[in-house]
Amino acid sequence: MKMSDGNSITVDVVSDVVCPWCFIGQKRLDKAIAAAGDIDVTVRWRPFQLDPTIPPEGKDRREYMLAKFGSEQRIREIHARIEPLGEAEGIRFAFGAIKVAPNTLDAHRVIRWAGAAGDAVQNRLVRRLFQLNFEEGANIGDHGVLFEAAREAGMDASVVETLLPTDADVEAVRTEIVTASRMGITGVPCFLLEGKYAVMGAQDAETIADAIRQVAAAKARGELETAS
């Protein structure tokens, strides 16, 4: 069924920029939006931290991964499973280039500020942070890297330079993460459609597109008026 002009929905993506499945999910969401036809989809990025215990300066990624997974062999197996899935979505995962496992709290603060500059700016920033981390091996916990990513996304970098060294929005981001957990989101990515219907995990593009179509149709029929 083709949607009529004017149909629109919002998709809140709960994700962490150091989650490879979230990068894959972002690519699949793009395909899903294209496949959903003339439905106007607004994408907003919401914070989640896979590991909030990492110190602000980050940790040596090799040591961090060994402590988490136990052996080089296990790490290679995990990467070998993810890399072809990424390649199918146009992602060139360069896990060996990543030297630092960063704390992503500051990245999420910048993503939050990007949202205030508009959905397009926020989407550009999130894409750039995924690329920097996974394809270029940059430390996205580093303020210099975040300043440059913000500038490339079209943000006012001077504002980011002013705010980032302070504790501006630290608690707001942490509160959002806690809220996601209270909603039952324990893994990412999670695509929350119209604040009500969740698609968990990096599902294939057609699954996400079908969810978008169904929710848009229900909204058009006036069935989502009680959605938060």
Residue pairs with C-beta under 8 A, 6 or more apart in sequence:
1 213
1 217
2 37
2 38
3 36
3 37
3 38
3 39
3 213
3 216
3 217
3 220
4 38
4 220
5 38
6 40
7 38
7 39
7 40
7 216
7 217
7 219
7 220
8 39
8 40
8 41
8 42
8 216
8 219
9 39
9 40
9 41
9 42
9 193
9 194
9 212
9 215
9 216
9 219
10 41
10 42
10 43
10 44
10 193
10 194
10 195
11 29
11 41
11 42
11 43
11 44
11 191
11 192
11 193
11 212
12 44
12 45
12 46
12 191
12 192
12 195
13 22
13 25
13 26
13 29
13 43
13 44
13 45
13 46
13 189
13 190
13 191
13 192
14 46
14 47
14 48
14 180
14 185
14 188
14 189
14 190
14 192
15 22
15 25
15 26
15 45
15 46
15 48
15 126
15 188
15 189
15 190
16 22
16 47
16 48
16 49
16 50
16 104
16 108
16 188
17 104
17 107
17 108
17 111
17 126
17 129
17 130
17 133
17 140
18 50
18 101
18 102
18 104
18 133
18 140
19 48
19 50
19 188
19 189
20 82
20 86
20 93
20 134
21 82
21 188
21 189
21 201
21 202
22 130
22 188
22 189
22 202
23 86
23 91
23 130
23 134
24 82
24 85
24 86
24 89
24 91
24 202
25 188
25 189
25 191
25 201
25 202
25 203
26 126
26 127
26 130
26 189
27 89
27 90
27 91
28 89
28 202
28 203
28 204
28 205
28 208
29 43
29 191
29 205
29 208
31 205
31 209
32 205
32 206
32 207
32 208
32 209
32 212
33 39
33 41
33 43
33 209
33 212
35 205
35 206
35 209
36 209
36 212
36 213
36 216
37 213
39 212
39 213
39 216
41 212
42 119
43 119
43 123
44 115
44 119
44 122
45 111
45 115
45 122
45 123
45 126
46 176
46 180
46 192
47 104
47 108
47 111
47 112
47 173
47 176
47 177
47 180
48 177
48 180
48 185
48 188
48 190
49 103
49 104
49 105
49 108
49 177
50 104
50 188
51 101
51 103
52 103
52 105
52 177
54 64
54 101
54 102
54 103
55 103
56 103
56 105
56 106
56 141
57 103
57 141
58 100
58 101
58 102
58 103
58 139
58 141
59 100
59 101
60 99
60 100
60 101
61 98
61 99
61 100
61 101
62 99
64 101
65 75
65 101
66 72
66 75
69 75
69 78
79 93
79 95
82 93
83 93
83 95
86 92
86 93
86 134
87 93
91 134
91 135
92 135
93 134
93 135
94 134
94 135
94 136
94 137
95 134
96 137
97 136
97 137
98 133
98 134
98 137
99 137
99 139
100 139
100 141
100 142
102 133
102 139
102 140
102 141
102 142
103 141
104 140
104 141
105 170
105 173
105 174
106 141
106 143
106 146
106 164
107 129
107 140
107 141
107 146
108 173
108 177
109 163
109 164
109 168
109 169
109 170
109 173
110 125
110 146
110 149
110 150
110 155
110 160
110 164
111 122
111 125
111 126
111 129
112 169
112 172
112 173
113 150
113 155
113 159
113 160
113 163
113 169
114 121
114 122
114 124
114 125
114 126
114 150
114 153
114 155
115 121
115 122
117 154
117 155
117 156
120 154
121 153
121 154
121 155
122 153
124 152
124 153
124 154
125 149
125 150
125 153
125 155
128 149
128 152
128 153
129 140
129 149
132 138
132 140
132 145
132 149
133 140
138 145
139 145
140 146
140 149
143 164
143 165
146 160
146 164
147 157
147 160
147 161
147 164
148 157
150 157
150 160
151 157
163 169
180 190
185 198
185 200
187 200
187 201
189 201
189 202
190 198
190 199
190 200
190 201
191 198
191 199
191 200
191 203
191 208
191 211
192 198
193 199
193 211
193 212
193 215
194 215
194 219
194 224
194 227
195 227
195 228
196 215
196 224
196 227
196 228
197 211
197 215
199 207
199 208
199 211
215 224
218 224
